[in-house]
């Protein structure tokens, strides 16, 4: 027979994880709206549906919460972008169309509220939290570039692309995809239209394939 203590532990653990997740999601929204200095732990607790002491049970102070919030959000953005890159594992007969679809989704990700707010918060607090630049970029740039390099290496082996250094090719493709966005969005203050996103994706892939297409 399973004891009550044995069955209660997993539920308790899930409950704690659910509360932590709710706190991090609420914290990101509040930090994005108020900035680090103006954000109040009480408001974060209210939005998360927990008591203020519960926040401090999970995170020692606002600084710890801020670091955890940006790190968790960066990992979420990274996971979403790497999932998009998985389409490159099986490009089918139309490599250009596959790459344009991937590029478009990456552009959309860069332009969405979560990614924009993550960049704003990281840059705005670089003097107070200089280490967060490395942590956030490690997820949103470095890890995504590594995943892109892996997919491009596979495309090279399958004959879709000419022999190349996949790390360099990945860096260049990502630069073509994301580089113009800061200018077009005026550092995130202007909404980039869907038509602009698609045009940017097409242009990036066209330039990339002119350099790296096989044959």
Residue pairs with C-beta under 8 A, 6 or more apart in sequence:
19 48
19 50
19 54
19 58
20 58
22 48
22 49
22 50
23 44
23 45
23 48
23 50
23 54
23 55
23 58
23 59
23 65
24 68
24 69
24 72
24 73
25 48
26 44
26 45
26 47
26 48
27 39
27 44
27 48
27 65
27 66
27 69
28 69
28 70
28 72
28 73
28 114
28 117
29 47
30 39
30 40
30 43
30 44
30 47
31 39
31 66
31 69
31 117
31 121
32 113
32 117
32 120
32 121
33 39
34 40
34 43
35 121
35 124
36 62
36 66
36 121
36 124
36 125
36 128
39 62
39 66
41 52
41 55
41 56
41 62
41 65
42 52
44 55
44 65
45 51
45 52
45 54
45 55
48 55
55 65
59 65
59 68
63 129
66 125
66 129
67 129
67 132
67 135
70 118
70 121
70 122
70 132
70 135
70 136
71 132
71 135
71 136
71 139
73 114
73 118
74 118
74 135
74 136
74 138
74 139
74 140
75 139
76 114
77 109
77 114
77 115
77 118
77 139
77 140
78 139
78 140
78 143
78 144
80 109
81 106
81 109
81 140
81 144
81 147
82 143
82 144
82 147
84 102
84 105
84 106
84 109
85 102
85 144
85 147
85 148
85 151
86 151
87 98
87 101
87 102
88 98
88 99
88 102
88 151
88 152
88 154
88 155
89 151
89 154
91 98
91 99
91 155
91 160
92 98
95 155
95 160
95 209
95 213
96 205
96 209
99 205
99 208
99 209
100 201
100 202
100 205
101 201
103 173
103 177
103 200
103 201
103 202
103 204
103 205
104 197
104 198
104 201
106 174
106 177
106 178
106 201
107 177
107 178
107 181
107 192
107 197
107 200
107 201
108 197
109 115
110 116
110 178
110 181
111 181
111 185
111 191
111 192
111 197
115 140
116 185
116 188
118 136
118 140
119 188
120 188
122 132
122 133
122 136
125 132
126 132
126 133
141 174
144 174
145 167
145 170
145 171
145 174
146 167
146 170
148 170
148 173
148 174
149 166
149 167
149 169
149 170
150 166
152 161
152 164
152 166
152 169
152 170
152 173
152 212
153 166
155 161
156 162
156 163
156 164
156 166
159 214
160 213
160 214
161 169
161 212
161 213
161 214
162 212
162 213
162 214
162 215
164 212
169 208
169 212
172 208
172 211
173 204
173 208
176 203
176 204
176 205
176 207
176 208
177 200
177 201
177 204
180 200
181 192
181 200
182 188
184 190
184 192
184 196
184 200
185 191
185 192
